[in-house]
Amino acid sequence: MHNSKKLLIAALAVIIMVGATPAFADPVYWSGSGDEYQWEVSPGHIVYPWLDWHGTLSNGAFIGQWEGTTDKYITYPILGSIIYYYTPGDDGPTFAHCEGDWCIDFGNGTLLECGWFTMEFNMTAGTCEGVWGFTGDETIMGNMWGNGY
């Protein structure tokens, strides 16, 4: 009876480790750039969404910011969630599909939602690519890409 308990505990440990594999595969830090699209946030204030961006992917959430201006008082947060992990094909790379929003933070605690994004993180190769757009205007979209470390 004692050996069967050890075998059962060992089997449960293997099942838990296999089920948790995507969480352990998350590179922590990602950075990259995107299409150079000019956007006038307000009269005289022009930025380039997703031109340079960075963030962390941890516990199924992606949090970061993009930087496309020299204005030090406004940041552009990126907030997203991993919707699912998938592996196309046998022994292929594992991907994490992320969806989220990007906003403007005016520094007074209020975020203005400006757009959306989707990102495919290649967890095996440490690369990513995605698409971003503006809320309410589906005619303007850009691409972004990067690497995980």
N, C-alpha and C positions, 0 to 999 in steps of 0.2 A: 504494500500500500504506500509506503514511504517513497519508493522510486516513481510510482505513477503520479504522485503529487509534484515531484520535481519535474517530470516530463510535462505535466499540464502547465506548470508555471513557466517553463522554458518556451512552450508553444505559444502561450499568451504573450510573452515578451516579444517573440518574433512577429506575431500578428500586429501588435501595437507599433513596433518599429516600422513595418512595411506600410501601415496605414498613415504614419506620420511623416513619411519620406519627403513630400513637397515642402513641409514647413522647415525641415532641416536644410533644404536646398536653396533657401532664399539668400542671394547676395544682399548685403546690407545697404550698400551705397551704389546709386546709379547716376550717371550724368550724360549729357549729350547736347544736341542742338536740333534746329528745325529749319523749315523753309523761312526765308526772309520776307515776311509779309508785313507791310507798313499799315499800322492801325492808329487812328487818331482817337485817343481816349477822351480827350476834351480839347477845345480849341488851343492849338499851340503845344499840345503834349502828345508826341508821337512815340509809339513803342513798337517793338517787333515781337509778337507773341511767340513763345517757345524757341527764340533764337538761341539762347543758352539756358539750360535747365539742369537741375540736380535734385535728388531726393533719396529717401530711404524706403526700402520695401521690407517690412517686418510684420510678422503675425497676420498676414493677409491684407495689410493696408499699405498704400503708397502715399507718402506725404513729402512734399517738396515745394520748390518754387522755380519760376523762370525769371530770367533777368534780361531785359531788352532795352533798358534805358539807363541814363545816368542819374535819374531822380532818386535821391536816397530816402525820400519820405514815403514812397509807395512801394509795396512788395506785391508779388503776384503768386499767391499760394496755389498749389496743386493738391487736391485731395481726392484719392481714389481707393477703390476696394478691389481685391482680387475676387472675381466672380467664380472662376473655376480654373483648375489645372487640367492639362490634357497632354497626351503623348501620341502624336500621329504616327502610326506604323509601329512595327515591332522594333524594339531597341533604339528607337529614335529619341530625339531630344525632348525634354519636358518643358512645356510652356505654361505661363500663367497669364490668363486673360484679365485685364484690368479695365474698369470703367470708372470715370469720375468727372469732376468739375474743376475749372480754374477760375480764380476770383481776383478782385482787387481788394487790398486791405489798406484803407486810408489812414490807419494808425489810431483810430478812435474806437476800436473794438467792433466795427461794422465791416462785414465782407459783402461786396457786391459781386454776385455771380455773373460772370462774363461769357463763359463757354463750357464746353464739354470736351472730353477726350476718351479715346480707347487706346490701350497699349498692349502689345504682346511681348512679354518678357521671356526670352529663351533662357531658361534657368540652367540648362546644360552648357551652352556656349557663352553665357554672360553677355548677350547682346539683346537689344530691344528695338522695336519700331512701332509707330502708331500714327494716329490721325487725330487732329484737333479741329474744333470749329467754334463758331460764335453761337450763343443762345439766341434763338429767334431768327437766325439767318443761315440757312443750310446751304447757301450758294457759295460761301467762303469757307474753305477748309485748307489745312496745311498738313504736312507730314513732319514727324520728328523721329529721332533715332538716338541710340546711345549704347553705353556699355555698363556692366555691373562689375563691382570690385569686391 
